[in-house]
Every structure is written in structure tokens, then in C-alpha cells.
């Protein structure tokens, strides 16, 4: 069935797994309007909701289906237009994109300190809850935070459906991190610690995962650690559920890239509706939809950042080339959704 532009039913409320309490093994189930979920840039602490209204549900009480839950997945390496892509693909309430649900972020953090078997039950329950459509016959796209890339392969094992691995190049990633300084300094260092843990790269470099990395080190290690996760997922993709997408390919030809993404994820959306969605979303800021944004503004911002942070970028690329790349993993076959340079 082709999905045309729907009108969300007024007041349509769903019980959403808004958070996970590790200490009690419980999900915080919040009554949220479906359009509130669809509009939120991030489904985390920034929701601005009354958390006291949440009901608690232990992960063991989540009803499991006979088969793994079916949901499309959009993984990303951060700062690579994943929010933009997710917004372009959604048509609430029939097709809703869940952008960075807090419950998955919590579980990704729990995985740093607990053995794998202890995380599998709560993770499976979280995916079961998130994959449930808000309307009969509906579809769900789950876009975890890149922090949850340490659970990427496990999430694929626990679900049915296809996935996209969205990424940017190392220079683009470094510049994006620099643009968010000084606020992002601590976040990027923490991101590196989180994502490098238990990787082959960590073992090869012989560094403790909780080392206090320099900002440049953190940028480079975060990017390479995530590409290693992508490498492993693609190598294990015997059932051909994965495609990768270069951010530049998305930005260069948005109509074609979004259409290819919808087709790959098996979202049967009317072509004219999808074209209209792309026109709307690519003309505004994905995280702040009330603000205008376009390719020219983005290009100007990148140009200014490249000039401002040229020395930082040069140091990062030199250190990456000499000290990290020789030990890093990259996919033998990227399984690109659309042509990409991988430069």
C-alpha cells in the first residue's frame, strides 16, 4: 500500500518508553501525543515533559512477539544530517521516525559497565517497545544516538527489517566537532571513551578506554571507532539488510538519496509526497525547524569553519594518518545506497 500524506488524529496519545531506569530495570512509559513524538528533534531530556507522569514497566514485563520486532534502523556517526534524513522520511502517524530515544542511550551507557548477557534482555525489550507503530499498519524508523553504536550489531541481531549506516568523512567530522566548541569539548572526549571501548582499535593502540583524550585525539578516535563498528556490521551482513550512505551523497542529490533510502527501508511512500517532504525539510534547520536553512548556508558555514580551524584539522589529519589509520578497520565493501567517494 502506498502511503500518502496523512493527517494525525487530534489527541492521539501513545505510551512511549521515554527512559530506562538502570537501578530498577524499568522503563518510564510516558503518555505522549503522536505528533509530539514526530516533531521532537531528540527524544531525550530535551523533550520538556512532565516526567512525574510516567508509569513504570519492568523490562521483564514487556510482552515479546514470537519473531524479533520489525523496524527500520538509521545508524549514524553524528553531525552527518541524520536528523534531516529521518525527518524527510517520516509521515506521522503512519510512519514515525524516533530520533535518538533516551532509553537506547541509557542502555548504551549501561553496556559499558555490565557484561553482555546482562544487557540483552533490557535491550530486546526496548526495541520491542520502540518498534510498535502508533497506528494499525504503521511503520517505525528508529534512529539511535551515535552513542549507541556500541550496540549496533546487537540491535541488528535483535530486530527484523533493513538499516542504513549514515556517515561523514573524517575531515567533515572534525570540522563539525570544532564548530560546536567550546560546549562540545567534553562531549566529544566522552564520546571517544564510550565508542572505543572493546574495539580492535583500542587493543591495537593499547590505550585504556577511559583515558582523558585530547580534543583532537577524541575526534579522530571517535570517527575511526564508529567506522570499525560499521565494518563489522557490513562484514556480518549475510542477509543483505544493510546499505551505507555518505552524507555528501545525501546533500548533493537529496531527492534521489531520500527516495533510495525510502525504497531500501521498504517505505512505500507516494513519490510526489516524498518529493514534497524533501523540499520542505531541506529548506529548514532539522534540529530547529522554525529556522530557515539550505545548502548555500551550510556551505558558507563549512567554509568559515575550515578557515577558522585549519590548524586543528591539519593536526588531526596528520595524527590520524601516522598514528591511527595503520591500525584502523574500514569496510571492504561499503554496500553504498548511492554512489559515494569514501574519501
Secondary structure, 3 states (H helix, E strand, C coil): CCECCCCCCCCCEEEEEEEEECCCCEEEEEEEEHHHHHHCCCCCHHHCCCHHHCEEEEHHHCCCCCCCEECEEEEECCCCCHHHHHHHHCECCCEEEEECCHHHHHHHHHCCCCCHHHHHHHHHHHHHHHCCCCCCCCEEEEECCHHHHHHHHHHHHCEECCEEEEECCHHHHHHHHHHCCCCHHHHHHHHHHHHHCCCHHHHHHCCCCCCCCCHHHHHHHHHHHHHHHHHHHHHCCCCCCEEEEEHHHHHHCHHHHHHHHHHHCCCCECHHHHHHHHHHHCCECCCCCCCECCHHHHHHHHHHHHHHCHHHHHHHHHHHHHHHHHHCCCCCCCCECCCCCCC
